[in-house]
Amino acid sequence: YVDDAHGSRVLGKGAGTIKHFGLSDKVDFQIGRLSKAIGVIGGYVAGKQNLIDWLNVRSRPFLFSTALTPADAAACMRSIEILMESTELH
């Protein structure tokens, strides 16, 4: 896995460390923070569906955590849209 807390939206034309180094087919999952370049709160895990399903059932931090508020989720989505529209990293 890759902890991309500091690479998301900065490296790989904004797609992160995995994209930057061409490792998409070699990494099972990526984790990152929504509080760094996204500028809001929270974090994410991205990966293959079967691994995400397993984490949803087995991960104690997931089971005993609180979801983002709708306002925080909307702010994250809008921040990502703005970053994707930007041409500065392309």
Residue pairs with C-beta under 8 A, 6 or more apart in sequence:
1 27
1 28
1 29
1 30
1 31
1 47
2 16
2 17
2 18
2 23
2 27
2 29
2 30
2 31
3 30
3 31
3 32
4 16
4 17
4 18
4 30
4 31
4 32
5 31
5 32
5 33
5 36
6 36
7 16
7 17
7 20
7 32
8 16
8 17
8 32
8 33
8 36
8 37
8 38
9 16
9 36
9 37
9 38
9 80
9 83
9 89
10 16
10 37
10 89
11 17
11 19
11 20
12 18
12 19
12 20
12 21
13 19
13 20
13 89
13 90
14 83
14 84
14 86
14 89
14 90
16 30
16 32
17 23
18 24
18 27
18 30
28 47
28 48
28 51
29 45
29 46
29 47
29 48
29 51
29 52
30 45
30 46
30 47
31 43
31 44
31 45
31 46
32 43
32 44
32 46
33 42
33 43
34 40
34 41
34 42
34 43
34 44
34 76
35 41
35 42
35 43
37 83
38 76
38 79
38 80
38 83
39 79
40 72
40 75
40 76
40 79
41 68
41 72
42 68
42 72
42 76
45 52
45 55
55 62
56 62
68 76
